Amino acid sequence: MKRIPPAFYMTVLLMVICSFFVEDYFSVENFSMILRQAAPLLAVACGQTLIVLMQGTDLSLGSIVSVVCVLWIWLLNQGIPLWLAVLAVLAASALCGTMNGVIAAKGFLPVFIVTLGTQNIFKSFALLLSGNQTIYYRHPIFRFIAKGTFLGLTWSTWVSFLCFGITLFLLRNTRFGMRIKGLGGNPESLSLSGASISLNQILAFTYAGFMAGIGGLLLCCRIESGNPNAGSGMEFNAIAAVLLGGTSMREGKGGVGGTIMGILLIQVLKTGLTQIGISSIYQNAIIGTVVLAAIILDAVFRNRTEVA
C-alpha cells in the first residue's frame, strides 16, 4: 500500500478550518475557482516533477512562463494568427527546456546552477520584449478558456488535468518514465542497460519547458495580458508542490499523483487566507510555514518507515 503524503491530511484540515470562516466554502463554485487558479501551477508542476525525480530542480520554469505570456501577446499584436502564435510559443518554451537540458547534460553541470543562469536570461528576454511593462491584447478565447465551463469546471482546469493525465501515463506506462525514475534512483544501472542518460535528461527538460509553456498560456488567459513578471515565484511553488506530494529528490521515488495534492494544499491555503481576509503581508509567511511543516513531516514519516 502506497504511503499517503502529509499534504493530503493538511489539505483536508485546512479546508475544514476555512469552512468555519468562509460561507459556502464547500460549494461547487468555490472549488471550481480554486481549481481554475491552480491550473497554471499544475501544468508547471507536472514538468517539475520529472526534474525532481532526476534529483534536480528547474529554477527557470517561472521565467519560461513569463516569456510565454509576453511572447504570445506580442505575436498576436503583430497580427500572427492565434493558432500559429500558440504553436510558436509552445515551441519556444520547449526550446528553452532543451537549452537547459543540453547545457546540464552535455556540460556535466549541476542543474541548479544551469537553471539559475537561464532563469535570468529568460526573464531578461521577457522584460526586453515587453519594454518592461504589461502588454495587452483582447481576444474572446482568453475568457472562454479561463471562465468558460464544462461539467462545472473551467476549460483551463480541464487542460491542466490533461497535462496531469499525460504526465501520469508517461511516468507509469512508458520506458521514458521508467528511465526518468532510474536517473534519480540508480543512474549506474540505467547506463549499464544501454539507455542514454544525457538524451533522457534533455527530453525531461524539454518536456518541463513544454509544460511551462502550457502553464504560461493558461495564466495569460486568466490575466488577459502579457506581464513580464507573471511567472515570478512559480518555479518555487512548483518545487514545493512536488516535494509536498512525497516525491523524493534522493531516490527517484514518487510521482505526479502526489504532486496534485501538493498543488491543492498550496492553492487551498492561498485562497482560504484571501477569503478569510488575511493581509497579503502575512500570507507568504503563513504559506511558507505550512509548506515547510508539511515537508518536515514527510521527511520524518519517511525516515520512520525506512527504519521500520
C-alpha positions as CSV (number, residue, x, y, z in Angstrom):
1,M,0.0,0.0,0.0
2,K,1.4,3.4,-1.0
3,R,2.0,6.0,1.7
4,I,-0.3,8.9,1.6
5,P,1.7,12.2,1.8
6,P,1.1,14.6,4.7
7,A,-0.1,17.2,2.1
8,F,-3.3,15.2,1.8
9,Y,-4.1,15.4,5.5
10,M,-3.1,19.0,5.8
11,T,-5.2,20.0,2.8
12,V,-8.3,18.3,4.4
13,L,-7.5,20.1,7.7
14,L,-7.1,23.5,6.1
15,M,-10.4,23.0,4.1
16,V,-12.2,22.2,7.4
17,I,-10.7,25.3,9.1
18,C,-11.6,27.6,6.2
19,S,-15.2,26.3,6.2
20,F,-15.7,27.8,9.6
21,F,-14.7,31.3,8.4
22,V,-16.0,31.3,4.8
23,E,-19.6,30.9,4.0
24,D,-20.4,28.3,1.3
25,Y,-16.7,27.2,1.3
26,F,-17.6,23.7,0.1
27,S,-19.7,25.0,-2.7
28,V,-19.1,23.8,-6.3
29,E,-18.4,27.4,-7.4
30,N,-15.7,27.8,-4.8
31,F,-14.0,24.6,-5.7
32,S,-14.2,25.5,-9.3
33,M,-12.5,28.8,-8.6
34,I,-9.7,27.1,-6.6
35,L,-9.0,24.6,-9.4
36,R,-9.1,27.4,-12.0
37,Q,-6.5,29.4,-10.1
38,A,-4.3,26.3,-9.6
39,A,-4.4,25.2,-13.3
40,P,-1.3,27.1,-14.5
41,L,0.7,25.9,-11.5
42,L,-0.4,22.3,-12.0
43,A,0.9,22.3,-15.6
44,V,4.2,23.7,-14.5
45,A,4.5,21.2,-11.6
46,C,3.9,18.3,-14.0
47,G,7.2,19.2,-15.7
48,Q,9.0,20.0,-12.5
49,T,8.1,16.5,-11.2
50,L,10.3,14.9,-13.8
51,I,13.2,17.1,-12.9
52,V,12.9,16.4,-9.2
53,L,12.7,12.7,-9.9
54,M,16.1,13.1,-11.6
55,Q,17.4,14.7,-8.3
56,G,17.3,18.2,-9.7
57,T,15.2,21.4,-9.5
58,D,14.5,23.6,-12.5
59,L,14.6,27.2,-11.4
60,S,13.9,28.6,-14.8
61,L,10.3,27.4,-15.3
62,G,8.7,30.6,-13.8
63,S,10.7,32.7,-16.2
64,I,9.6,30.5,-19.1
65,V,6.0,31.1,-18.1
66,S,6.7,34.9,-18.2
67,V,8.4,34.6,-21.7
68,V,5.3,32.7,-23.0
69,C,2.9,35.3,-21.6
70,V,4.8,38.2,-23.2
71,L,5.7,36.4,-26.4
72,W,2.1,35.2,-27.1
73,I,0.6,38.7,-26.6
74,W,3.4,40.2,-28.7
75,L,2.9,37.8,-31.6
76,L,-0.9,38.5,-31.5
77,N,-0.2,42.2,-31.6
78,Q,1.9,41.6,-34.7
79,G,-1.1,40.1,-36.5
80,I,0.1,36.5,-36.2
81,P,-2.9,34.1,-36.4
82,L,-3.9,32.7,-33.0
83,W,-3.2,29.0,-33.7
84,L,0.2,29.9,-35.2
85,A,1.1,32.0,-32.2
86,V,0.2,29.2,-29.8
87,L,2.4,26.7,-31.7
88,A,5.2,29.3,-31.8
89,V,5.2,29.9,-28.0
90,L,4.9,26.2,-27.2
91,A,7.9,25.5,-29.5
92,A,9.8,28.4,-27.8
93,S,9.1,27.0,-24.3
94,A,10.2,23.5,-25.3
95,L,13.3,25.0,-26.8
96,C,14.1,26.8,-23.6
97,G,13.8,23.5,-21.8
98,T,16.0,21.8,-24.4
99,M,18.6,24.5,-23.8
100,N,18.6,23.7,-20.1
101,G,18.9,20.0,-20.8
102,V,21.8,20.3,-23.3
103,I,23.8,22.6,-21.0
104,A,23.3,20.4,-18.0
105,A,23.7,17.0,-19.7
106,K,26.5,17.8,-22.1
107,G,28.3,20.2,-19.9
108,F,28.0,17.9,-16.8
109,L,27.0,20.9,-14.8
110,P,24.7,21.0,-11.7
111,V,21.1,21.5,-12.7
112,F,20.6,24.1,-10.0
113,I,23.4,26.3,-11.4
114,V,22.4,25.9,-15.0
115,T,18.7,26.8,-14.5
116,L,19.7,29.7,-12.1
117,G,21.6,31.2,-15.0
118,T,19.0,30.6,-17.7
119,Q,16.3,31.9,-15.3
120,N,17.8,35.3,-15.6
121,I,18.4,35.0,-19.3
122,F,14.7,34.1,-20.0
123,K,13.4,36.8,-17.6
124,S,15.6,39.4,-19.3
125,F,14.2,38.4,-22.7
126,A,10.6,38.8,-21.4
127,L,11.5,42.3,-20.0
128,L,13.1,43.4,-23.2
129,L,10.3,42.1,-25.4
130,S,7.6,43.8,-23.4
131,G,9.6,47.0,-22.8
132,N,9.4,46.2,-19.0
133,Q,5.7,46.8,-18.9
134,T,2.5,44.8,-19.2
135,I,1.2,44.5,-22.8
136,Y,-2.4,43.8,-23.8
137,Y,-4.4,42.1,-26.5
138,R,-8.1,41.4,-26.3
139,H,-9.5,38.1,-27.7
140,P,-12.6,36.1,-26.8
141,I,-10.6,32.9,-26.4
142,F,-9.0,34.2,-23.3
143,R,-12.2,34.4,-21.3
144,F,-13.5,31.3,-22.9
145,I,-10.6,29.2,-21.6
146,A,-10.3,31.0,-18.2
147,K,-14.0,31.3,-17.4
148,G,-15.9,29.0,-19.9
149,T,-17.1,25.8,-18.1
150,F,-17.7,22.2,-19.0
151,L,-19.3,19.9,-16.3
152,G,-18.8,22.7,-13.7
153,L,-15.1,23.2,-14.3
154,T,-13.4,25.8,-16.5
155,W,-11.6,24.8,-19.7
156,S,-8.3,25.9,-18.1
157,T,-8.8,23.3,-15.4
158,W,-9.5,20.6,-17.9
159,V,-6.4,21.5,-19.8
160,S,-4.3,21.2,-16.6
161,F,-6.0,17.8,-15.9
162,L,-4.9,16.7,-19.4
163,C,-1.4,17.7,-18.6
164,F,-1.6,15.7,-15.4
165,G,-3.0,12.7,-17.2
166,I,-0.3,12.7,-19.8
167,T,2.4,13.0,-17.3
168,L,1.0,10.3,-15.2
169,F,0.8,8.0,-18.2
170,L,4.4,8.8,-19.2
171,L,5.8,8.0,-15.8
172,R,3.8,4.8,-15.2
173,N,3.5,3.3,-18.6
174,T,6.5,4.2,-20.8
175,R,10.2,3.4,-20.9
176,F,10.9,7.1,-20.8
177,G,9.1,7.4,-17.4
178,M,11.0,4.4,-16.0
179,R,14.3,5.9,-17.1
180,I,13.5,9.2,-15.5
181,K,12.9,7.4,-12.2
182,G,16.1,5.4,-12.8
183,L,18.1,8.6,-13.3
184,G,17.2,9.6,-9.7
185,G,17.3,6.2,-8.2
186,N,20.1,4.3,-9.9
187,P,21.7,6.0,-12.8
188,E,24.6,3.5,-12.9
189,S,22.2,0.6,-13.7
190,L,20.4,2.7,-16.3
191,S,23.7,3.4,-18.0
192,L,24.6,-0.3,-18.0
193,S,21.2,-1.1,-19.6
194,G,22.3,0.8,-22.7
195,A,20.0,3.8,-22.2
196,S,21.4,7.2,-23.0
197,I,21.5,9.2,-19.8
198,S,22.1,12.6,-21.5
199,L,19.3,12.0,-24.0
200,N,16.8,11.2,-21.3
201,Q,17.9,14.3,-19.3
202,I,17.4,16.5,-22.3
203,L,14.0,15.0,-23.1
204,A,12.9,15.6,-19.5
205,F,13.9,19.2,-19.6
206,T,12.2,19.7,-22.9
207,Y,9.0,18.2,-21.5
208,A,9.3,20.5,-18.4
209,G,9.7,23.5,-20.7
210,F,6.7,22.5,-22.8
211,M,4.6,22.1,-19.7
212,A,5.7,25.5,-18.5
213,G,4.6,26.8,-21.9
214,I,1.1,25.4,-21.4
215,G,1.1,26.9,-17.9
216,G,2.0,30.3,-19.3
217,L,-0.8,30.1,-21.9
218,L,-3.3,29.3,-19.1
219,L,-2.0,32.1,-16.9
220,C,-2.1,34.5,-19.8
221,C,-5.8,33.7,-20.5
222,R,-6.6,34.3,-16.8
223,I,-4.9,37.7,-16.5
224,E,-5.7,38.7,-20.2
225,S,-2.3,40.3,-20.6
226,G,1.4,39.7,-21.1
227,N,3.2,40.5,-17.9
228,P,7.0,40.0,-17.8
229,N,6.7,39.1,-14.1
230,A,3.7,36.8,-14.4
231,G,5.6,33.7,-13.6
232,S,7.8,35.0,-10.8
233,G,8.0,32.6,-8.0
234,M,6.0,29.9,-9.8
235,E,9.0,27.6,-10.0
236,F,9.4,27.6,-6.2
237,N,5.7,26.8,-5.7
238,A,6.0,24.0,-8.2
239,I,9.1,22.6,-6.4
240,A,7.2,22.9,-3.1
241,A,4.2,21.1,-4.5
242,V,6.3,18.2,-5.9
243,L,8.1,17.8,-2.5
244,L,4.8,18.1,-0.6
245,G,3.4,15.3,-2.8
246,G,6.0,12.9,-1.5
247,T,8.5,12.9,-4.4
248,S,12.0,12.2,-3.2
249,M,15.0,14.1,-4.6
250,R,17.3,11.3,-3.3
251,E,15.9,8.1,-4.7
252,G,13.8,8.8,-7.7
253,K,10.7,7.8,-5.8
254,G,7.3,9.4,-6.1
255,G,5.3,10.8,-9.0
256,V,2.8,13.3,-10.3
257,G,0.0,11.6,-8.4
258,G,1.3,13.2,-5.2
259,T,2.1,16.5,-6.9
260,I,-1.6,17.3,-7.4
261,M,-2.1,17.1,-3.7
262,G,0.7,19.5,-3.1
263,I,-0.8,21.9,-5.6
264,L,-4.2,21.7,-3.8
265,L,-2.5,22.3,-0.4
266,I,-0.8,25.5,-1.7
267,Q,-3.9,26.8,-3.6
268,V,-6.4,26.0,-0.8
269,L,-4.1,27.8,1.6
270,K,-3.8,30.9,-0.7
271,T,-7.5,31.1,-1.5
272,G,-8.5,30.5,2.1
273,L,-6.2,33.2,3.5
274,T,-7.6,35.7,1.0
275,Q,-11.2,34.8,1.7
276,I,-10.7,35.0,5.5
277,G,-9.2,38.4,5.0
278,I,-5.5,37.8,6.0
279,S,-3.3,40.6,4.7
280,S,-1.0,39.8,1.8
281,I,1.9,40.9,4.0
282,Y,1.4,37.8,6.2
283,Q,0.2,35.3,3.6
284,N,3.6,34.4,2.2
285,A,5.0,33.8,5.7
286,I,2.0,31.6,6.6
287,I,2.2,29.6,3.4
288,G,5.9,29.1,3.8
289,T,5.5,27.9,7.4
290,V,2.8,25.4,6.4
291,V,4.7,24.2,3.4
292,L,7.9,23.8,5.5
293,A,5.9,21.9,8.2
294,A,4.5,19.5,5.7
295,I,7.9,18.8,4.1
296,I,9.4,18.2,7.6
297,L,6.5,15.8,8.5
298,D,7.0,14.0,5.2
299,A,10.7,13.5,5.9
300,V,10.0,12.3,9.5
301,F,7.4,9.8,8.3
302,R,9.7,8.6,5.5
303,N,12.7,8.1,7.9
304,R,10.5,6.2,10.3
305,T,9.3,3.9,7.5
306,E,12.8,3.2,6.4
307,V,13.9,2.4,10.0
308,A,10.9,0.1,10.4
